[in-house]
């Protein structure tokens, strides 16, 4: 049985065994279910008999709730669940396509072709217009460029975030259309 109070790191700030300050506890056991309200000494004795730890689960309750369990096994299972959740996460690739306010139509077509390729591969695309020097005084020019680009991508993309100024950039975020939304 683990006699320590709090864990080593900041992440593991679990109050258990002798570190529990409350005199009366509502005790739950992994094996026997609800045991009712017991004194701290009785609860610690029951935990010791089971060869487990007394872990404070809800310190703000009246009376505080403690559980008799194998804390090492519990912590191991929590870590296992976290790893499984991380493994099942889908990583999203975001590609960025940059434009300028004074861009020619053939350059727009060329860059839109690349954006369409990224969207076809299932990647998210961030379209950005960089504002240079005096262009900062008229950010609506950058918004116009992005508004002219959007109809060229509309058939393969969904607009996630409309044109917004972010410092020296005007940004627009598009994602590929889902197959479910086409039907």
C-alpha positions as CSV (number, residue, x, y, z in Angstrom):
1,X,0.0,0.0,0.0
2,X,1.2,3.5,-0.9
3,X,1.7,5.7,2.2
4,X,2.5,8.9,0.4
5,X,0.3,11.9,0.6
6,X,0.6,13.8,-2.6
7,X,2.2,12.7,-5.9
8,X,5.6,13.9,-7.1
9,X,4.6,16.2,-9.9
10,X,2.1,19.1,-10.2
11,X,-0.1,17.0,-12.6
12,X,-0.4,14.3,-9.9
13,X,-1.9,16.2,-7.0
14,X,-3.9,13.5,-5.5
15,X,-4.7,13.5,-1.8
16,X,-4.5,10.0,-0.4
17,X,-4.1,7.9,2.8
18,X,-2.6,9.9,5.8
19,X,-2.6,13.2,3.8
20,X,-6.4,13.3,4.0
21,X,-7.3,16.0,6.6
22,X,-11.1,15.4,7.0
23,X,-12.2,13.4,10.1
24,X,-15.3,12.0,8.5
25,X,-15.5,10.6,5.0
26,X,-18.1,9.0,2.7
27,X,-16.3,5.9,1.7
28,X,-16.7,3.8,-1.5
29,X,-14.9,0.6,-2.1
30,X,-14.0,-1.0,-5.5
31,X,-15.1,-4.4,-4.2
32,X,-17.8,-3.7,-1.7
33,X,-19.5,-0.6,-3.1
34,X,-20.9,2.1,-0.8
35,X,-19.6,1.8,2.8
36,X,-21.3,4.9,4.2
37,X,-19.8,7.7,6.4
38,X,-16.8,6.5,8.3
39,X,-14.1,8.1,10.4
40,X,-10.7,8.6,8.7
41,X,-9.1,5.9,11.0
42,X,-11.8,3.3,10.1
43,X,-11.5,4.1,6.4
44,X,-7.7,3.8,6.5
45,X,-8.0,0.5,8.3
46,X,-10.4,-0.9,5.7
47,X,-8.1,0.2,2.9
48,X,-5.2,-1.5,4.6
49,X,-7.1,-4.7,5.0
50,X,-7.9,-4.7,1.3
51,X,-4.3,-3.9,0.5
52,X,-5.3,-0.7,-1.3
53,X,-5.1,3.1,-1.0
54,X,-7.7,5.5,0.4
55,X,-7.9,8.2,-2.3
56,X,-9.8,11.5,-1.8
57,X,-12.1,11.7,-4.9
58,X,-14.3,14.7,-4.0
59,X,-12.7,16.9,-1.3
60,X,-15.4,19.7,-1.6
61,X,-18.4,17.5,-0.9
62,X,-20.0,17.4,2.6
63,X,-18.6,15.0,3.9
64,X,-15.7,14.5,1.5
65,X,-15.8,11.4,-0.7
66,X,-13.0,8.9,-0.6
67,X,-12.5,5.7,-2.5
68,X,-10.7,2.5,-1.5
69,X,-8.8,1.4,-4.6
70,X,-5.5,0.3,-6.0
71,X,-4.2,3.7,-7.0
72,X,-1.3,2.4,-9.1
73,X,-3.6,0.3,-11.2
74,X,-6.1,3.2,-11.5
75,X,-3.3,5.6,-12.7
76,X,-2.1,3.0,-15.2
77,X,-5.6,2.6,-16.7
78,X,-6.0,6.4,-17.0
79,X,-2.7,6.7,-18.9
80,X,-3.7,3.8,-21.1
81,X,-7.0,5.6,-22.0
82,X,-5.1,8.8,-22.7
83,X,-2.7,7.0,-25.1
84,X,-5.6,5.3,-26.8
85,X,-7.4,8.7,-27.3
86,X,-4.2,10.2,-28.7
87,X,-3.8,7.3,-31.1
88,X,-7.3,7.7,-32.4
89,X,-7.0,11.5,-33.0
90,X,-6.9,12.7,-36.6
91,X,-4.0,15.0,-37.4
92,X,-5.1,17.9,-39.6
93,X,-2.6,19.3,-42.1
94,X,-3.0,23.0,-42.8
95,X,-1.4,24.3,-46.0
96,X,-0.9,28.0,-46.5
97,X,-1.2,29.8,-49.8
98,X,0.0,33.5,-49.9
99,X,-1.2,36.3,-52.1
100,X,-0.5,40.0,-52.4
101,X,-2.9,42.9,-53.0
102,X,-1.4,43.6,-56.4
103,X,-1.6,40.1,-57.8
104,X,-2.3,39.4,-61.5
105,X,-5.1,37.0,-62.5
106,X,-2.8,34.4,-64.0
107,X,-0.9,34.2,-60.6
108,X,-4.2,33.9,-58.8
109,X,-5.2,31.0,-61.1
110,X,-1.8,29.3,-60.5
111,X,-2.1,29.6,-56.7
112,X,-5.7,28.5,-56.7
113,X,-4.8,25.4,-58.6
114,X,-2.4,24.5,-55.8
115,X,-5.0,25.2,-53.2
116,X,-7.5,22.9,-55.0
117,X,-4.9,20.1,-55.1
118,X,-4.4,20.5,-51.3
119,X,-8.2,20.4,-50.8
120,X,-8.5,17.3,-53.0
121,X,-5.9,15.6,-50.8
122,X,-8.1,16.4,-47.7
123,X,-5.9,19.1,-46.3
124,X,-7.2,22.4,-44.8
125,X,-6.0,25.5,-46.6
126,X,-5.3,29.0,-45.1
127,X,-5.4,31.7,-47.8
128,X,-3.5,34.8,-46.8
129,X,-2.9,38.2,-48.3
130,X,0.2,40.0,-47.0
131,X,-0.2,43.8,-46.6
132,X,3.0,45.7,-47.4
133,X,3.7,49.3,-46.4
134,X,0.8,51.6,-47.3
135,X,-1.4,48.7,-48.1
136,X,-2.0,48.5,-44.3
137,X,-4.1,51.7,-44.6
138,X,-6.5,49.9,-47.0
139,X,-7.0,46.3,-45.7
140,X,-10.2,46.1,-47.7
141,X,-8.0,45.5,-50.8
142,X,-6.8,42.2,-49.3
143,X,-10.4,41.2,-48.4
144,X,-11.4,41.9,-52.0
145,X,-8.6,39.6,-53.3
146,X,-9.8,36.8,-51.0
147,X,-13.5,37.4,-52.0
148,X,-12.5,37.1,-55.6
149,X,-10.6,33.8,-54.9
150,X,-13.5,32.2,-53.0
151,X,-15.8,31.5,-56.0
152,X,-12.9,29.6,-57.6
153,X,-12.7,27.2,-54.7
154,X,-16.4,27.1,-53.8
155,X,-17.1,23.8,-55.5
156,X,-14.4,21.8,-53.6
157,X,-14.3,23.7,-50.3
158,X,-16.3,24.9,-47.4
159,X,-15.6,28.4,-45.9
160,X,-14.6,27.8,-42.3
161,X,-13.5,31.3,-41.5
162,X,-14.3,34.4,-43.7
163,X,-11.6,37.0,-44.4
164,X,-10.3,38.5,-41.2
165,X,-7.3,40.8,-40.5
166,X,-4.6,39.2,-38.4
167,X,-1.8,41.8,-38.0
168,X,-0.2,42.3,-41.5
169,X,-2.3,39.5,-43.0
170,X,-5.8,39.1,-44.2
171,X,-6.6,35.4,-43.7
172,X,-9.4,33.1,-44.9
173,X,-9.7,29.4,-43.8
174,X,-11.2,26.8,-46.1
175,X,-11.7,23.1,-45.6
176,X,-12.5,20.3,-48.0
177,X,-16.2,19.5,-48.6
178,X,-17.3,16.3,-46.9
179,X,-18.7,13.5,-49.1
180,X,-21.8,13.4,-46.8
181,X,-22.6,17.1,-47.4
182,X,-22.5,16.6,-51.2
183,X,-25.4,14.1,-51.0
